[in-house]
Amino acid sequence: MNSFVDTSIVATNVDITLLLHKHLFIKQFDHSLSDSENDSDSERNQLKGKDKRHKLVRHVGNATKNTEINFEYGISQELKKEPISSLPFQLQIRYTTLTGTKAIRTISKSVNVTHDQEEALKTAHIKTLCAASAQKSAIIAQKGGYGDARASNVATLDLLARVATQSEENRESVQKWVKTVGTLDTSLLTAQKQERELGLDLSCSEGEEDSDDSDDDGDQSRKIPESSLRTKDAVPDFKKKSKRKMETKNMMRSKSRNDSQSNTLFQTKLAHAGLF
């Protein structure tokens, strides 16, 4: 993968703002932690108020020719009730050029809506789907969710397999994707086995389900105690504890990763459409 990555910087201090229609919402897959290159900028990713679901601000930092930032969004139930034929998207990119000039670029586009799944599959951009899913699993794994990252790849394979039937080019792209995420999956599986050999029980933490670590204790650790349902504040407290456990697991896994595992995560996170 290294031979395809161009690390020549084309812009610095890059910030991206994505604006969606009111019936669309941003899907987060980073366990509520910042996925920016610099964790000190995590507050840039946190938005309050009604715009939080429809607006995403992300700090990218330095950008190269191959830098790709992918977003995943969902559709609200209200959209099905309204006869909408197209949906607007807007992307705002703020950056500093190599000469020091600050600039902003705004890209607006209206995308047609379809309720026909087969039509959607025919128009799907397979290379973008491959890059986005590879980045997604790498980000989840980097935040400590090894099991979630592997499960995400399995779930994505079903979609890509359907898109692959549309053309020979799509099939070749999916084969490249399988090889890329397969390398990541092997690395994560190896890391999980090493954790068990060291006596670490990280794969049974809340929020992560591993097919190779399913046992009674693991199942119990993911259940909300019945007593916690007696008060309104119980669930938020549980979520806070879950987040703290996730942060602790991330720290422990970051320290235990070897150079090869760290490099695999880094390279997969840099996946772009040109690789597929």
C-alpha positions in Angstrom: 0.0 0.0 0.0 2.9 2.4 0.7 3.8 2.7 -3.0 0.4 4.2 -3.8 0.4 6.8 -1.0 1.6 10.3 -2.1 2.7 12.2 1.1 3.4 15.5 -0.6 1.5 18.2 1.3 -0.8 20.4 -0.8 -2.5 22.4 2.0 -2.3 22.9 5.8 -4.7 23.7 8.6 -7.5 22.0 6.7 -11.0 22.1 8.3 -14.1 20.5 6.7 -17.7 21.4 7.4 -20.4 19.1 6.0 -24.0 20.3 5.9 -26.9 17.9 5.3 -30.6 18.1 4.7 -32.8 18.1 7.8 -34.0 14.6 7.1 -30.4 13.2 7.0 -28.1 12.7 9.9 -24.4 12.1 10.4 -23.5 8.6 11.5 -20.5 8.5 13.9 -18.4 5.3 14.1 -15.5 6.5 16.3 -16.9 5.5 19.7 -17.5 9.2 20.5 -13.8 9.9 20.3 -12.1 12.3 17.9 -10.8 10.6 14.8 -8.8 13.7 13.8 -5.0 13.4 13.5 -4.6 15.7 16.5 -6.7 14.8 19.6 -6.3 18.3 20.9 -8.7 19.4 18.2 -11.4 17.0 19.3 -13.7 19.8 20.3 -14.0 20.8 16.7 -15.9 17.6 16.1 -18.4 18.2 18.9 -21.5 20.3 18.0 -24.4 21.2 20.3 -28.0 21.9 19.6 -30.3 20.8 16.8 -27.5 21.1 14.1 -25.5 18.3 15.6 -27.2 15.6 13.6 -27.1 17.5 10.3 -23.7 19.2 10.5 -20.2 17.8 11.0 -17.0 19.9 11.5 -13.8 18.0 11.2 -10.2 19.1 11.5 -8.0 17.4 8.9 -4.7 19.2 9.4 -2.3 18.6 6.6 -3.7 17.3 3.3 -2.0 15.5 0.5 -3.1 14.7 -3.1 -4.5 11.4 -1.8 -6.2 12.6 1.3 -9.8 11.4 1.4 -12.3 12.1 4.1 -15.4 10.0 4.0 -18.7 10.6 5.8 -21.5 8.2 6.5 -25.1 9.4 6.9 -28.5 7.9 7.6 -32.1 8.8 6.5 -34.8 9.8 9.0 -38.3 8.3 8.9 -39.7 11.7 8.0 -38.1 11.5 4.6 -40.3 8.6 3.7 -43.4 10.7 4.4 -42.4 13.5 2.0 -42.3 13.3 -1.8 -38.7 14.6 -2.2 -37.0 13.9 -5.5 -33.6 15.3 -4.6 -31.5 16.2 -1.5 -28.9 19.0 -1.2 -25.4 18.5 0.2 -22.8 21.2 0.9 -19.2 20.8 1.8 -17.0 23.7 3.0 -13.3 23.4 3.0 -11.1 25.9 4.8 -7.4 25.6 4.3 -4.0 27.4 4.1 -2.1 27.2 0.9 1.7 26.4 0.8 2.3 30.1 0.2 0.4 31.0 3.4 -2.8 32.2 1.9 -6.0 31.3 3.8 -8.8 30.1 1.5 -12.2 28.5 1.5 -13.9 26.4 -1.1 -17.6 25.6 -1.1 -19.0 22.6 -3.0 -22.8 22.3 -3.3 -24.6 19.4 -5.0 -28.1 18.1 -5.3 -28.5 14.3 -5.5 -31.5 12.5 -6.9 -33.5 10.3 -4.5 -34.4 6.7 -5.5 -36.4 4.0 -3.6 -35.2 1.3 -6.0 -32.4 -0.7 -4.4 -31.3 -2.2 -7.7 -30.9 1.3 -9.2 -28.9 2.4 -6.2 -26.6 -0.6 -6.6 -26.0 0.2 -10.3 -25.0 3.8 -9.6 -22.9 3.1 -6.4 -19.3 4.2 -6.6 -17.5 1.0 -5.6 -14.1 2.6 -5.2 -15.5 5.2 -2.7 -17.4 2.5 -0.8 -14.2 0.4 -0.5 -12.1 3.3 0.7 -14.7 4.5 3.1 -15.3 1.1 4.7 -11.5 0.5 5.0 -11.1 3.9 6.7 -14.0 3.2 9.0 -12.7 -0.1 10.3 -9.2 1.4 10.8 -10.6 4.3 12.8 -12.8 2.0 15.0 -9.8 -0.3 15.6 -7.5 2.7 16.4 -10.0 3.8 19.0 -9.8 0.3 20.6 -12.7 -1.5 19.0 -11.0 -4.4 17.5 -14.1 -6.6 17.5 -16.3 -3.8 16.2 -13.8 -3.1 13.4 -13.8 -6.8 12.3 -17.6 -7.0 12.5 -17.9 -3.8 10.4 -15.8 -5.4 7.6 -18.1 -8.5 7.6 -21.2 -6.3 7.4 -19.7 -4.3 4.5 -18.8 -7.4 2.5 -22.5 -8.2 1.9 -23.1 -4.8 0.3 -19.9 -4.8 -1.7 -20.7 -8.3 -3.0 -24.0 -7.1 -4.4 -22.3 -4.1 -6.0 -19.6 -6.3 -7.4 -22.1 -8.1 -9.6 -22.7 -5.0 -11.6 -19.4 -5.1 -13.6 -16.0 -6.8 -13.9 -14.3 -3.6 -12.7 -16.4 -3.6 -9.6 -15.5 -7.2 -8.9 -11.8 -6.4 -9.2 -12.2 -3.4 -6.8 -13.9 -5.6 -4.2 -11.1 -8.2 -4.5 -8.6 -5.5 -3.7 -10.7 -4.4 -0.8 -10.8 -7.9 0.6 -7.0 -8.1 0.5 -6.7 -4.7 2.2 -9.1 -5.3 5.1 -8.0 -8.9 5.3 -4.5 -7.7 6.2 -6.1 -5.5 8.9 -8.3 -8.3 10.2 -5.4 -10.6 10.5 -3.5 -8.0 12.4 -6.4 -7.4 14.8 -7.0 -11.1 15.4 -3.3 -11.5 16.2 -3.5 -8.6 18.6 -6.5 -10.1 20.4 -4.8 -13.5 20.8 -1.7 -11.7 22.2 -3.9 -9.9 24.7 -5.4 -13.2 25.9 -1.9 -14.7 26.2 -1.0 -11.8 28.4 -4.1 -12.3 30.6 -5.8 -9.1 29.3 -9.6 -9.3 29.0 -10.1 -6.4 26.6 -12.1 -8.2 24.0 -15.0 -8.7 26.4 -15.4 -5.1 27.3 -18.7 -3.3 26.7 -19.6 -2.2 23.2 -17.5 -4.8 21.5 -18.6 -8.2 20.3 -16.0 -10.7 19.2 -17.0 -14.0 17.6 -13.9 -15.6 19.0 -14.4 -14.3 22.5 -18.1 -15.1 23.1 -18.6 -16.6 26.5 -20.9 -16.3 29.4 -18.8 -13.7 31.2 -18.5 -11.6 28.0 -22.2 -11.6 27.5 -22.8 -10.6 31.1 -20.4 -7.7 30.8 -22.5 -6.1 28.1 -25.8 -6.3 29.9 -27.3 -3.3 31.7 -28.1 -4.2 35.3 -31.8 -4.4 36.0 -31.4 -2.0 39.0 -30.0 0.7 36.7 -33.4 0.9 35.0 -35.2 2.1 38.1 -34.0 5.7 37.7 -34.0 8.1 34.8 -30.3 8.9 35.3 -29.2 5.2 35.2 -28.7 4.8 31.5 -26.6 8.0 31.0 -24.4 6.9 33.9 -24.0 3.5 32.2 -23.0 5.2 29.0 -20.5 7.3 30.8 -19.0 4.2 32.4 -18.9 2.5 29.0 -17.1 5.5 27.5 -14.5 5.4 30.3 -14.0 1.7 29.7 -13.5 2.4 26.0 -11.0 5.1 26.7 -9.1 2.8 29.1 -9.1 0.0 26.5 -7.8 2.3 23.8 -4.9 3.4 26.0 -4.0 -0.2 26.9 -4.2 -1.3 23.3 -2.2 1.6 22.0 0.6 0.7 24.4 0.5 -3.0 23.5 0.6 -2.6 19.7 3.8 -3.5 18.0 5.2 -1.6 15.1 3.7 -3.9 12.5 0.2 -3.6 13.9 0.5 0.2 14.2 1.7 0.5 10.6 -1.2 -1.6 9.4 -3.7 0.6 11.1 -2.1 3.7 9.8 -1.9 2.5 6.2 -5.5 1.3 6.2 -6.7 4.6 7.6 -5.0 6.3 4.6 -7.0 4.2 2.2 -8.3 6.1 -0.8 -10.3 5.3 -4.0 -7.2 5.1 -6.1 -6.2 1.9 -4.2 -9.2 0.1 -5.4 
